Amino acid sequence: MMSKHNPNPLSSVWHPFTQMKTMPDPLHVRSGKGVMLELEDGRKLMDCISSWWVTLHGHAQPEIAGAIHQQALRLEQVIYAGLTHEPAELLARRLIDLLPEGLTRVFYSDDGSTSVEVALKMAFQYWKNQNYTGRTRFLSFEGAYHGDTLGAMSVAHRSVFTDSFKELMFDVDFLPYPETFIDDPDIDEKECVALTALDGLLEKRGKTYAALIVEPLVQGAGGMRMCRPEFLVSLRDRLKHFDILMIYDEVMVGFGRTGDFFACSKAATVPDILCLAKGLTGGFLPLAATICSEKIFQAFYDDDPHKTFYHGHSYTANPLGCAAGLASLDLLKANQNRFMRMDAWHQKGLALLKNCSTLNRLRLCGTISAMDVHVKSDKGYLSAIGPILREKFLERGFLLRPLGNVLYILPPYCITEGELISIYECIQDVIMKIDV
Ligand SMILES: Cc1ncc(COP(=O)(O)O)c(C=O)c1O
């Protein structure tokens, strides 16, 4: 059969989240160094989004590259069943030590979606193992994104991402996410609406919920929607009352992104289960960890084989990933001022955009800032303004990837104040010249 039009007949690659028919030729990247990427044609781009939020310290970070190299010469991979190795043991210990007290066991997997999948299965079986057969439902939030495997999709906001698979997904109750921004006059009201909706559901069927899953402080793919730490405290108190487990998906916000080591530390709340991925290896290798409390672990610790957690992956606890994780944690601790000072730099940048009438709902959480581009129609992920803006930024040497009409900056921690401000100046320049 004749193939349809293909813009690049030499490539056999099918790209993620991409309509291949309309996809422009992709940019060919030759190398990366710090905050910069170099293209095959010699152009340089500043990576303002940490390459899908994974590049923590900077590209081609030498300490992490060296740790992977050394580990590869010693042990590159080994079956993680009945065997263990030093990098996996050490990384688990270091994560537990860095996290708030109460989280004690680390279950490794491969990426953000699998860390969430593991968390959901763990929460579900936790109740089964104790013969609570009625606790089978999950609570989540409007605007949530937790990955692309079926369980992770089920607890995500229904959207163009999930439409084709709706018959395969399980039923979930969604709560409003009280998203806020700088000088938001209505935040108390929004939190009240969310908590009232929760109270209503808890009253109706509180004892049917296994767990609630939330992206604490910042919903990522849903549009960099930010909530206040106080909201998470109120949430935790209500869930506790009904014995519902709390899952924090810190896949995006972990490892300094919110200005603290973890969102749970910043929000002074300890979940029962916590998901980590993306920044875990500093952005070098796919590795994830689902970390749970002792209470969860003990519900599986039994002579009965049916109480075993039957989940695993070929590359579980890959030694290279764990070695990268250890090197990344060293850097994170040694350079913690880098992610802690970025909030103040963002504030200076946001001040440049404050009076720009096309931008509204300016918001900030640690190393992440975001804003909405005011468009007359077609808001959301598929907004036509997204790709147009992306092109304009690329022309000026900045890699930004708007989520529809939402612009955000989420850079590697090696960025300097001057470089960060230059991103804001670029946004200002593009926005002033564009007709929305
Ligand atoms: C909060 C959150 N959870 C889960 C995921 C899925 O992670 P991955 O793409 O590594 O599967 C993402 C990815 O963007 C995310 O932002």
The ligand as an SDF file (V2000), in Angstrom:
LIG
                    3D

 16 16  0  0  0  0  0  0  0  0999 V2000
    2.9150   14.6950   37.5470 C   0  0  0  0  0  0  0  0  0  0  0  0
    3.2930   13.6730   36.5240 C   0  0  0  0  0  0  0  0  0  0  0  0
    3.0720   12.3780   36.7730 N   0  0  0  0  0  0  0  0  0  0  0  0
    3.4160   11.4160   35.9030 C   0  0  0  0  0  0  0  0  0  0  0  0
    3.9970   11.7350   34.6990 C   0  0  0  0  0  0  0  0  0  0  0  0
    4.3810   10.6550   33.7280 C   0  0  0  0  0  0  0  0  0  0  0  0
    5.7530   10.5420   33.6760 O   0  0  0  0  0  0  0  0  0  0  0  0
    6.4830    9.8030   32.4580 P   0  0  0  0  0  0  0  0  0  0  0  0
    6.3050   10.6920   31.2700 O   0  0  0  0  0  0  0  0  0  0  0  0
    7.8970    9.6970   32.8920 O   0  0  0  0  0  0  0  0  0  0  0  0
    5.8300    8.4750   32.2940 O   0  0  0  0  0  0  0  0  0  0  0  0
    4.2330   13.0710   34.3850 C   0  0  0  0  0  0  0  0  0  0  0  0
    4.8380   13.4430   33.1130 C   0  0  0  0  0  0  0  0  0  0  0  0
    4.8530   14.5600   32.6810 O   0  0  0  0  0  0  0  0  0  0  0  0
    3.8760   14.0700   35.3240 C   0  0  0  0  0  0  0  0  0  0  0  0
    4.0780   15.3700   35.0860 O   0  0  0  0  0  0  0  0  0  0  0  0
  1  2  1  0
  2  3  1  0
  2 15  2  0
  3  4  2  0
  4  5  1  0
  5  6  1  0
  5 12  2  0
  6  7  1  0
  7  8  1  0
  8  9  2  0
  8 10  1  0
  8 11  1  0
 12 13  1  0
 12 15  1  0
 13 14  2  0
 15 16  1  0
M  END
$$$$
